[in-house]
Amino acid sequence: MKHEVVAAVIERDGKYLCMQRCRSHYPYISERWEFPGGKRMEGECDHETLIREIKEEMDWDVFVGKKIGKIAHEYDDFEVSLTAYLCKGGDGDFKLLEHLDYKWLPKHELLNLNWTDADRKLIETFEF
């Protein structure tokens, strides 16, 4: 099964928001790090998906900017096409509604985290 997924690479003061996933029945993504976002629903554009997903997962508004990368990755049980957009977060703080933890990291420290394979591949191709 292939999923169209979008990610918000949220920048603030030269640092990027990294989110730690909750436990999952897929060990290869469980408790790993990712950029917030999610699956695109039928009829949605990428921007609409990001706004909806960030609101659902973090109760936060996001302003979607330019596309900065796209990759395809096959996991054992599913495949993703992952597109990332450079974004700005809204006013106020977000909530951890569907993640264990978060970190704000500069670009040169991003690969120090244990990312999902798709997000790691995406970071390696970023144009930002």
Residue frames relative to the residue before (quaternion, step in Angstrom):
aa qw qx qy qz dx dy dz
M 1.0000 0.0000 0.0000 0.0000 0.00 0.00 0.00
K 0.2085 -0.7850 0.5746 0.1003 3.58 -0.90 0.95
H 0.1534 -0.7829 0.6002 0.0574 3.55 -0.97 0.97
E 0.2938 -0.6960 0.6260 0.1934 3.55 -1.09 0.81
V 0.0007 0.8197 -0.5676 0.0768 3.57 -0.50 1.23
V 0.1358 -0.7759 0.6100 0.0863 3.56 -1.10 0.74
A 0.1852 -0.7876 0.5839 0.0669 3.55 -1.12 0.77
A 0.2923 -0.7295 0.5955 0.1670 3.54 -1.11 0.80
V 0.1404 -0.7525 0.6401 0.0662 3.55 -0.64 1.15
I 0.0922 -0.8483 0.5214 -0.0101 3.52 0.08 1.40
E 0.1378 -0.8093 0.5705 0.0219 3.54 -0.66 1.20
R 0.0934 0.7574 -0.6425 0.0688 3.53 -1.13 0.83
D 0.8563 -0.0562 0.0024 0.5134 3.55 -0.77 1.08
G 0.7224 -0.4634 0.2447 0.4511 3.58 0.96 0.89
K 0.6607 0.4455 -0.3121 0.5173 3.58 1.27 0.24
Y 0.3165 -0.7588 0.5522 0.1380 3.53 -1.23 0.64
L 0.4544 -0.7117 0.4801 0.2378 3.53 -1.00 0.94
C 0.0798 -0.7811 0.6192 -0.0144 3.54 -0.75 1.18
M 0.1462 -0.8066 0.5708 0.0464 3.57 -0.84 0.99
Q 0.3049 -0.7449 0.5641 0.1843 3.57 -1.02 0.84
R 0.4298 -0.7226 0.4904 0.2295 3.55 -0.70 1.15
C 0.5093 -0.5983 0.5155 0.3419 3.55 -1.26 0.40
R 0.6783 -0.4395 0.3682 0.4595 3.55 -1.31 0.02
S 0.0935 -0.7874 0.6093 0.0075 3.52 -1.14 0.75
H 0.5265 -0.6098 0.4682 0.3630 3.56 -1.19 0.35
Y 0.6046 0.4668 -0.3629 0.5337 3.58 1.33 0.10
P 0.3244 -0.7943 0.4733 0.1997 3.63 -0.19 1.19
Y 0.6595 0.5390 -0.3123 0.4207 3.59 1.08 -0.59
I 0.7331 0.3000 -0.2546 0.5548 3.62 1.25 0.10
S 0.4783 0.6996 -0.4157 0.3302 3.58 1.28 -0.27
E 0.8655 0.0077 -0.0654 0.4966 3.54 -0.90 1.09
R 0.4624 0.6501 -0.4682 0.3800 3.59 1.15 0.47
W 0.5482 -0.6281 0.4537 0.3146 3.54 -1.30 0.29
E 0.0072 0.7828 -0.6206 0.0459 3.52 -1.19 0.71
F 0.4556 -0.5799 0.5641 0.3713 3.50 -1.37 0.01
P 0.5371 -0.6366 0.4237 0.3560 3.62 -0.95 0.72
G 0.3703 0.6915 -0.5619 0.2628 3.53 -1.20 0.60
G 0.1114 -0.8159 0.5609 0.0851 3.55 -1.12 -0.53
K 0.7538 -0.3987 0.2978 0.4291 3.51 -1.42 -0.18
R 0.4092 -0.6815 0.5553 0.2444 3.50 -1.09 0.84
M 0.3130 -0.7442 0.5646 0.1717 3.55 -0.90 0.99
E 0.6575 -0.5120 0.3760 0.4051 3.54 -1.23 0.50
G 0.8085 0.2607 -0.2128 0.4827 3.56 -0.90 0.96
E 0.6117 0.5426 -0.3526 0.4551 3.60 1.26 -0.17
C 0.3222 -0.6662 0.6196 0.2615 3.53 -1.27 0.46
D 0.7122 -0.4574 0.3095 0.4332 3.58 -1.26 0.28
H 0.6579 0.5242 -0.3180 0.4374 3.59 0.89 -0.92
E 0.6535 0.5074 -0.3104 0.4682 3.59 0.95 -0.86
T 0.6308 0.5381 -0.3277 0.4530 3.57 1.01 -0.82
L 0.6746 0.4950 -0.3053 0.4547 3.59 0.84 -0.92
I 0.6473 0.5111 -0.3242 0.4633 3.58 0.89 -0.87
R 0.6766 0.4894 -0.2891 0.4681 3.62 0.91 -0.92
E 0.6964 0.4912 -0.2850 0.4387 3.58 0.79 -1.02
I 0.6644 0.4869 -0.3181 0.4693 3.61 0.89 -0.84
K 0.6265 0.5220 -0.3369 0.4706 3.59 1.03 -0.71
E 0.6872 0.4864 -0.2790 0.4618 3.60 0.92 -0.92
E 0.7617 0.4125 -0.2067 0.4550 3.59 0.83 -1.00
M 0.8288 0.2167 -0.0579 0.5127 3.57 1.08 -0.73
D 0.3118 -0.7651 0.4940 0.2709 3.60 1.31 -0.15
W 0.5200 0.6093 -0.3880 0.4559 3.52 0.95 1.03
D 0.3867 -0.6875 0.5591 0.2554 3.54 -1.16 0.56
V 0.1001 -0.7826 0.6128 0.0457 3.54 -1.14 0.67
F 0.2535 -0.7365 0.6102 0.1447 3.52 -1.16 0.73
V 0.2663 -0.8108 0.5105 0.1056 3.55 -0.46 1.28
G 0.1717 -0.7963 0.5770 0.0595 3.54 -0.86 1.06
K 0.8286 -0.2491 0.1786 0.4685 3.55 -1.13 -0.73
K 0.5452 -0.5843 0.4975 0.3374 3.52 -1.28 0.54
I 0.1068 -0.8308 0.5453 0.0317 3.59 -0.83 0.99
G 0.8261 -0.0543 0.0133 0.5608 3.59 1.20 0.01
K 0.0145 -0.7723 0.6349 0.0181 3.54 -1.28 0.46
I 0.0371 0.7886 -0.6117 0.0513 3.55 -0.95 0.94
A 0.2622 -0.6925 0.6334 0.2249 3.54 -1.38 0.15
H 0.0264 0.7984 -0.6007 0.0314 3.57 -1.03 0.76
E 0.2337 -0.7631 0.5900 0.1227 3.54 -1.04 0.88
Y 0.1784 -0.7377 0.6447 0.0910 3.52 -0.85 1.09
D 0.7212 -0.4303 0.3062 0.4484 3.59 -1.27 0.05
D 0.8149 0.2993 -0.1104 0.4840 3.58 0.93 -0.92
F 0.8032 0.0600 -0.0238 0.5922 3.60 1.21 -0.23
E 0.3272 -0.7194 0.5809 0.1950 3.53 -1.35 0.25
V 0.1323 -0.7877 0.5961 0.0819 3.57 -1.09 0.70
S 0.1754 -0.6760 0.6992 0.1532 3.46 -1.35 0.56
L 0.0719 -0.8425 0.5326 -0.0378 3.56 -0.33 1.31
T 0.0620 -0.7879 0.6124 -0.0147 3.55 -0.74 1.16
A 0.1714 -0.8036 0.5666 0.0613 3.58 -0.84 1.02
Y 0.1321 -0.7660 0.6271 0.0507 3.52 -1.18 0.80
L 0.4301 -0.6539 0.5560 0.2797 3.54 -1.09 0.77
C 0.0240 -0.8321 0.5508 -0.0599 3.57 -0.69 1.11
K 0.2714 -0.6964 0.6325 0.2034 3.51 -1.40 0.22
G 0.4037 -0.7005 0.5342 0.2469 3.54 -1.04 0.79
G 0.5433 -0.6310 0.4549 0.3159 3.54 -1.22 0.50
D 0.7136 -0.4028 0.3366 0.4639 3.53 -1.32 -0.21
G 0.7620 0.3592 -0.2709 0.4658 3.55 -1.20 0.50
D 0.5746 -0.5913 0.4570 0.3337 3.50 -1.38 -0.04
F 0.4205 -0.6682 0.5460 0.2804 3.55 -1.25 0.44
K 0.3687 -0.6980 0.5680 0.2328 3.55 -1.36 0.21
L 0.4022 -0.6804 0.5533 0.2630 3.57 -1.16 0.63
L 0.0171 0.8356 -0.5462 0.0558 3.58 0.15 1.28
E 0.8174 0.1414 -0.0535 0.5559 3.60 1.09 -0.66
H 0.6644 0.4451 -0.3092 0.5146 3.59 1.21 0.42
L 0.5273 -0.6431 0.4643 0.3046 3.57 -1.23 0.51
D 0.8039 -0.0557 0.1232 0.5792 3.56 0.92 -0.94
Y 0.1528 -0.7648 0.6134 0.1243 3.54 -1.35 0.08
K 0.0763 -0.7597 0.6425 0.0642 3.53 -1.33 0.37
W 0.2531 -0.6939 0.6460 0.1927 3.52 -1.28 0.55
L 0.0392 0.8259 -0.5572 0.0768 3.60 -0.53 1.16
P 0.4794 -0.6212 0.5202 0.3370 3.57 -1.16 0.57
K 0.7054 -0.4918 0.3113 0.4045 3.56 -1.20 0.56
H 0.7014 0.4922 -0.2903 0.4260 3.62 0.84 -0.92
E 0.6958 0.4423 -0.2848 0.4890 3.64 1.22 -0.18
L 0.4188 0.7450 -0.4556 0.2490 3.61 1.21 -0.17
L 0.7257 0.4591 -0.2682 0.4367 3.60 0.79 -0.92
N 0.4906 0.6502 -0.4376 0.3808 3.61 1.26 0.12
L 0.6390 0.5247 -0.3245 0.4595 3.61 1.22 -0.36
N 0.4881 -0.6283 0.5193 0.3120 3.56 -1.32 0.37
W 0.0933 -0.8471 0.5231 -0.0104 3.56 0.24 1.37
T 0.5570 -0.4909 0.5076 0.4371 3.53 -1.32 0.16
D 0.6264 -0.5657 0.3708 0.3874 3.59 -1.10 0.60
A 0.6509 0.5185 -0.3242 0.4499 3.60 0.97 -0.82
D 0.6754 0.4841 -0.3035 0.4662 3.60 0.88 -0.87
R 0.6182 0.5334 -0.3423 0.4648 3.60 1.02 -0.75
K 0.6521 0.5048 -0.3115 0.4722 3.57 0.90 -0.91
L 0.6422 0.5296 -0.3148 0.4561 3.58 1.00 -0.83
I 0.6385 0.5296 -0.3254 0.4538 3.60 0.92 -0.92
E 0.6676 0.5218 -0.2973 0.4401 3.57 0.97 -0.86
T 0.7279 0.4011 -0.2402 0.5016 3.61 1.21 -0.35
F 0.3801 0.7758 -0.4542 0.2178 3.62 1.26 -0.15
E 0.1745 -0.7418 0.6412 0.0900 3.48 -1.21 0.74
F 0.4704 0.6482 -0.4775 0.3613 3.58 0.43 1.22
